[in-house]
Amino acid sequence: MKNKRLLDLVVLSDLHLGTFGCHAKELLSYLKGIKPRVLILNGDIIDMWNFRKRYFPKSHLKVLKRIITLAQQGTEVVYITGNHDEMLRRFADMDLGLLKLRNAYSAELGGERVWFFHGDVFDASIQNAKWLAKLGGWSYDALIWLNRWINLALERMGREKFSLSKKVKDGVKKAVAFVADFELAAAEWALARDYQRVVCGHIHQPQMRTITTKNGSIFYMNSGDWVENCTALEFHNNVWSLYTHAHVSRTVEEDDEKVDANASELVRLILGTDLSGGASAPAESPEELLPRGKRARSA
């Protein structure tokens, strides 16, 4: 693709490659249309919680290969771990192949200190009842799979598509309260450490807004996801923006050609190294996710 958009920095999160819900074809189209100086992958890139060896479409593999191509062409790629790819956390703060693997990342952008992290450290269900969080992940994946088929039928009938999971979340007061509590917790933590902006993922809620607390105000951003929203945060010429990619009309991705893959092989592919060992325990506090030493750089 010619005429790629030049960007200083792009943040992607919650791709959930290897699951039914991932809009890999739209994501690949987006990646082919940009040339960022820095690409931050803010967690839940390969979904190791819900990974099924029998389900890994070729389009998902192409996304990984495109990220590698960007790195080979000079893009600085920072992979921040999330809960669905938590097995990588024990190897964080390392430069592996063409990627930097981190549990969190800080940078100075446009004269402001910005903190990037996935955000699951503020999710009580993951910290206190991991089995329940995994069960919720499986249920969410099943709901997305069902939603795909419903929308395919609606599209063929000439009717408007809708997000079943969004309807459920918006209709449940506890889910709405969870999002608000998550955003506030992230804002308060970053504000207390003199950051001017905080960038998260995890909750699949793209957002750019100022949050005011008793200790001051901070600009909160969430890059959203590529399961429901197909969104990314972009920074260029000292301006932040939230990009939304159009959902294309296509057949359900189950019809895509599958490849024989397992989680370890995919991790080795994207990181360019062999990582052995089991999953690490989730971090107990945001401090555990901060990189050791000074990691800030200007992008």
WOBEL-V279426 format. One line per field, one symbol per residue. psi: psi as a letter, one per 30 degrees, with the letter a starting at -180 (. if undefined). burial: b if it has 24 or more other ideal C-beta (glycine too) atoms within 12 Angstrom, else e. Layout:
BEGIN
psi: ???
burial: ???
END
This chain:
BEGIN
psi: klhkkkkekkkklhehkglefkieeeeeeeefglikekjjjhlhdkjfegkjefjjleeeeeeeeeeeeeefgfkjkjjkkaefhfffefglgljjbglkklflklljkhgkkkkklefffgjeeeefieeeeeeeeeeeeeeeeeeeeeeeeeefgglklljeeeeeeffjeeeeeeeeeeeeeeeeeeefghkfkkklbeghjkkjlkkkafgalljkkkfblheefilkkkkkhgkkljkkkkklkllkffflklljlleeeeeeeefgljkllakllkkflfeffkkkakgklk.
burial: eeeeeebbbbbbbbbbbbbbbbbbbbbbbbbbbbbbbbbbbbbbbbbbbbbeeebbbebbbbbbebbbebbeeebbbbbbbbbbbbbbbebbbeebebbbbbbbbbbebeebbbbbbbbbbbbebbeeeeeebbebbeebbebbbebbeebeeeeeeeeebebbbbeeeeeeeeeeebbeebbbbbbbbbbeeebbbbbbbbbbbbbbeebeeeeeebbbbbbbbbbbbbbbbbbeeeebebbebebeeeebbeeeeebebebeebbebbbeeebeeebeebbeebebbbbeeebeeeb
END
